Amino acid sequence: MSKIIPNPEEPFTFINVFEIPVEEVDSFIEQWCERSKLMSDSPGFLGAELNRALLTETRFQLINIAKYESYAAFEEATTNSKFKVALGKQLDNPASNMIPNRGFYRPVAIADSHEG
């Protein structure tokens, strides 16, 4: 992703939706947890969660949702040498059939629960 997002100084959400064979999901989750530990110490990283599909026939088995204070914080976190090595293990695995689909987002509408 070489383009800088609009208003890069503002918070945003990074979403990565993964097409991944069901048999690779557990290994991916383990590696994601290792990488998330590295992220947790990065300035401007606000948090992340990895969501797993409830049905094995779902096209996108995993969805990563991460929040950052700014684009600079995202770049600093994702260019960290330890993070890059950990990510390389995942991406450089020739046996993996995982396809990432990533993008930067900001809310345009919010719905709150009216329970209470």
C-alpha positions, 0 to 999 in steps of 0.5 A, spaced: 500 500 500 503 505 497 498 511 497 497 515 503 490 516 506 486 522 506 487 526 513 493 521 515 493 525 522 486 522 524 485 515 527 483 510 522 481 502 522 485 498 518 481 491 516 484 485 512 479 480 510 483 473 509 481 468 504 484 462 507 483 454 507 480 452 513 486 447 515 490 453 515 486 458 520 489 455 526 496 456 524 494 463 522 491 465 528 497 463 532 502 467 528 497 473 528 497 472 536 505 473 536 505 479 531 499 482 535 504 482 541 509 486 537 504 491 535 501 492 542 508 496 544 507 500 538 506 508 539 499 510 536 496 503 535 490 503 539 488 495 538 486 489 534 481 483 534 481 477 529 474 475 527 473 467 525 468 465 521 462 461 524 461 457 518 467 453 514 464 455 508 464 462 509 469 465 503 473 470 508 475 465 514 478 471 518 477 478 519 483 482 522 480 489 525 486 494 527 485 501 529 491 506 529 491 514 531 494 516 525 497 513 518 504 515 521 503 510 527 501 505 522 507 505 518 511 505 524 508 499 527 508 495 520 515 497 518 518 495 525 523 490 523 521 484 528 514 485 526 516 485 518 520 478 520 514 475 523 509 477 517 514 474 512 514 468 516 506 468 514 507 471 507 513 467 504 510 460 506 510 457 499 505 452 502 500 457 504 494 459 500 492 465 504 489 471 500 489 478 504 484 483 502 486 490 506 484 497 506 483 503 510 477 505 513 473 510 517 466 510 520 461 514 515 455 511 519 454 508 526 448 505 530 448 504 537 444 499 541 437 502 544 437 496 550 437 498 556 
